[in-house]
Amino acid sequence: APLLSASCHALWLAFRRRAYVAASAAPLPDAYACLYGEFGLASEDTSWEALGADMPPGAAISTRSVSVAMAANDLSFPNGDGFHCPVTTSGETVYMLRESDVVRFVNRPPSAAGCHSLVPVDQDTYRLPPLATARLQRVDGPGEWTANGHLVRRRCFTMSVTFG
């Protein structure tokens, strides 16, 4: 257990440093992920299973693993069907529709309370470290929100984040 704690702490510090460096650049866009299914947040970290229609705005979860999200663009939201995730098979990457609710992460500048954005790790790809707090801001029903200029026909959980 001490080695796991030390590893988690080292990972957390690396994310924190990267978040502060990224915050000094241009503001980050909102980032998106699917909630369920392959590559879904709840599939990687069961703490995300707490999201649901009965979770009130302001309620929070604490993450247990690294979460991945992407910016809204022509690949991740080519239409209003929902979030599309990259899947690589035999060296070819194809963006596949995830039949799932969507989670939107609202990125904000850091404050005295910590970092409030996901950490950019690649073009249009972001990560949230373990032990972060994700707070529900609102829930939008299918057809009540947009991404990449499309009215999206999936439920969307909008979250703010804090870590560090």
LUMGUGU-9840 format. One record per residue (C-alpha): residue number from 1; x, y, z. Coordinates in nm, 4 decimals. Layout:
N
ATOM    nr         c1         c2         c3
ATOM   NUM          X          Y          Z
...
This chain:
164
ATOM    nr         c1         c2         c3
ATOM     1     0.0000     0.0000     0.0000
ATOM     2     0.2814     0.2542     0.0651
ATOM     3     0.4117     0.2089    -0.2903
ATOM     4     0.0625     0.2592    -0.4340
ATOM     5     0.0163     0.5744    -0.2262
ATOM     6     0.3536     0.7089    -0.3367
ATOM     7     0.2771     0.6306    -0.7015
ATOM     8    -0.0631     0.8023    -0.6838
ATOM     9     0.0945     1.1058    -0.5185
ATOM    10     0.3678     1.1293    -0.7855
ATOM    11     0.1067     1.1017    -1.0614
ATOM    12    -0.1100     1.3648    -0.8931
ATOM    13     0.1868     1.6060    -0.8638
ATOM    14     0.2733     1.5602    -1.2319
ATOM    15    -0.0857     1.6371    -1.3328
ATOM    16    -0.0907     1.9421    -1.1058
ATOM    17     0.2307     2.0831    -1.2540
ATOM    18     0.1053     2.0263    -1.6077
ATOM    19    -0.2298     2.1880    -1.5262
ATOM    20    -0.0634     2.5075    -1.4018
ATOM    21     0.1607     2.5243    -1.7099
ATOM    22    -0.1408     2.4735    -1.9389
ATOM    23    -0.3393     2.7379    -1.7487
ATOM    24    -0.0790     3.0000    -1.8363
ATOM    25    -0.1552     2.9458    -2.2067
ATOM    26    -0.4864     3.0032    -2.3880
ATOM    27    -0.8091     2.9003    -2.2073
ATOM    28    -0.8980     2.5347    -2.2557
ATOM    29    -1.2218     2.4355    -2.4297
ATOM    30    -1.4835     2.2193    -2.2635
ATOM    31    -1.3996     1.8490    -2.2873
ATOM    32    -1.6339     1.5521    -2.3345
ATOM    33    -1.6452     1.1809    -2.2573
ATOM    34    -1.9007     0.9022    -2.2731
ATOM    35    -2.0297     0.7797    -1.9395
ATOM    36    -2.0802     0.4093    -2.0179
ATOM    37    -1.9501     0.1461    -2.2568
ATOM    38    -1.6039     0.0885    -2.3939
ATOM    39    -1.3786     0.3810    -2.2901
ATOM    40    -1.6631     0.5212    -2.0766
ATOM    41    -1.5844     0.7018    -1.7526
ATOM    42    -1.7896     0.4573    -1.5417
ATOM    43    -1.6262     0.1626    -1.7192
ATOM    44    -1.2839     0.2849    -1.6050
ATOM    45    -1.3812     0.4240    -1.2618
ATOM    46    -1.6931     0.3103    -1.0756
ATOM    47    -1.7221     0.6425    -0.8895
ATOM    48    -1.8797     0.7830    -1.2106
ATOM    49    -2.1734     0.5424    -1.1677
ATOM    50    -2.3143     0.7914    -0.9138
ATOM    51    -2.4236     1.0187    -1.1994
ATOM    52    -2.7910     0.9850    -1.2727
ATOM    53    -3.1108     1.1778    -1.3203
ATOM    54    -3.1638     1.1920    -0.9419
ATOM    55    -2.8205     1.3401    -0.8608
ATOM    56    -2.8837     1.7046    -0.7642
ATOM    57    -2.6758     1.9937    -0.9004
ATOM    58    -2.3934     2.0655    -0.6582
ATOM    59    -2.3422     1.6992    -0.5670
ATOM    60    -1.9858     1.5751    -0.6100
ATOM    61    -1.7901     1.2575    -0.6696
ATOM    62    -1.4241     1.1826    -0.6042
ATOM    63    -1.2414     1.0128    -0.8896
ATOM    64    -1.0328     0.7009    -0.8300
ATOM    65    -0.8481     0.6673    -1.1591
ATOM    66    -0.7303     0.8761    -1.4516
ATOM    67    -1.0238     0.9896    -1.6675
ATOM    68    -0.9939     1.0782    -2.0370
ATOM    69    -1.1983     1.3356    -2.2306
ATOM    70    -1.1788     1.5097    -2.5685
ATOM    71    -1.2602     1.8478    -2.7175
ATOM    72    -1.5713     1.8769    -2.9349
ATOM    73    -1.4635     1.8715    -3.2996
ATOM    74    -1.5659     1.7199    -3.6331
ATOM    75    -1.4372     1.3786    -3.5220
ATOM    76    -1.5855     1.3532    -3.1723
ATOM    77    -1.9168     1.5208    -3.2651
ATOM    78    -1.9623     1.4839    -3.6441
ATOM    79    -2.3417     1.5014    -3.5991
ATOM    80    -2.6064     1.5090    -3.3271
ATOM    81    -2.6049     1.1347    -3.2588
ATOM    82    -2.3680     1.1640    -2.9614
ATOM    83    -2.0030     1.1399    -2.8647
ATOM    84    -1.7722     0.9504    -3.1006
ATOM    85    -1.4575     0.7939    -2.9553
ATOM    86    -1.1384     0.6978    -3.1413
ATOM    87    -1.0863     0.3233    -3.1774
ATOM    88    -0.7663     0.1952    -3.3393
ATOM    89    -0.7674    -0.1467    -3.5039
ATOM    90    -0.4792    -0.2801    -3.7151
ATOM    91    -0.3223     0.0659    -3.7211
ATOM    92    -0.6365     0.2417    -3.8465
ATOM    93    -0.8212     0.4880    -3.6213
ATOM    94    -1.1962     0.5226    -3.6661
ATOM    95    -1.4268     0.7378    -3.4522
ATOM    96    -1.7128     0.5210    -3.3263
ATOM    97    -2.0423     0.6405    -3.1791
ATOM    98    -2.0780     0.5587    -2.8098
ATOM    99    -2.4381     0.4668    -2.7219
ATOM   100    -2.4161     0.6498    -2.3908
ATOM   101    -2.4912     0.9615    -2.1920
ATOM   102    -2.2231     1.2284    -2.2308
ATOM   103    -2.0204     1.4077    -1.9633
ATOM   104    -1.9089     1.7646    -2.0347
ATOM   105    -1.6177     1.9024    -1.8322
ATOM   106    -1.6176     2.2811    -1.7997
ATOM   107    -1.2556     2.3979    -1.7840
ATOM   108    -1.1783     2.7022    -1.5684
ATOM   109    -0.8569     2.8801    -1.4596
ATOM   110    -0.6846     2.7697    -1.1369
ATOM   111    -0.7594     2.9439    -0.8077
ATOM   112    -0.6380     2.9309    -0.4487
ATOM   113    -0.8594     2.6200    -0.4109
ATOM   114    -0.6656     2.4301    -0.6815
ATOM   115    -0.6817     2.3425    -1.0507
ATOM   116    -1.0240     2.3537    -1.2166
ATOM   117    -0.9596     2.2044    -1.5591
ATOM   118    -0.8636     1.8780    -1.7146
ATOM   119    -0.4992     1.8476    -1.8145
ATOM   120    -0.4126     1.8627    -2.1867
ATOM   121    -0.1982     1.5657    -2.2870
ATOM   122    -0.2332     1.5629    -2.6652
ATOM   123    -0.4153     1.7568    -2.9334
ATOM   124    -0.7819     1.7746    -2.8234
ATOM   125    -0.7242     1.5094    -2.5531
ATOM   126    -0.7406     1.5794    -2.1795
ATOM   127    -0.7044     1.3821    -1.8571
ATOM   128    -0.8378     1.4229    -1.5054
ATOM   129    -0.6192     1.2789    -1.2277
ATOM   130    -0.7318     1.0402    -0.9574
ATOM   131    -0.8554     1.1982    -0.6337
ATOM   132    -1.0126     1.4921    -0.8184
ATOM   133    -1.3527     1.6272    -0.7203
ATOM   134    -1.6086     1.6432    -1.0019
ATOM   135    -1.9177     1.8492    -0.9159
ATOM   136    -2.2443     1.8285    -1.1119
ATOM   137    -2.3440     2.1692    -1.2501
ATOM   138    -2.6516     2.0639    -1.4461
ATOM   139    -2.8164     1.7870    -1.6471
ATOM   140    -2.9440     1.8558    -2.0003
ATOM   141    -3.1798     1.6144    -2.1703
ATOM   142    -3.1453     1.4816    -2.5251
ATOM   143    -3.1794     1.7671    -2.7751
ATOM   144    -3.1319     2.0367    -2.5078
ATOM   145    -2.7607     2.1052    -2.5631
ATOM   146    -2.5079     2.1476    -2.8434
ATOM   147    -2.1530     2.0363    -2.9189
ATOM   148    -1.9548     2.1319    -3.2278
ATOM   149    -2.2612     2.3140    -3.3623
ATOM   150    -2.4896     2.0082    -3.3407
ATOM   151    -2.7976     1.9639    -3.1237
ATOM   152    -2.7040     1.6376    -2.9490
ATOM   153    -2.9638     1.3675    -2.8867
ATOM   154    -2.8079     1.2309    -2.5662
ATOM   155    -2.8362     1.3285    -2.2024
ATOM   156    -2.5437     1.5469    -2.0879
ATOM   157    -2.4009     1.5854    -1.7376
ATOM   158    -2.2060     1.9127    -1.7082
ATOM   159    -1.9324     1.8901    -1.4451
ATOM   160    -1.6812     2.1271    -1.2900
ATOM   161    -1.3582     1.9808    -1.1502
ATOM   162    -1.1110     2.0606    -0.8753
ATOM   163    -0.7826     1.8992    -0.7790
ATOM   164    -0.4532     2.0079    -0.6304
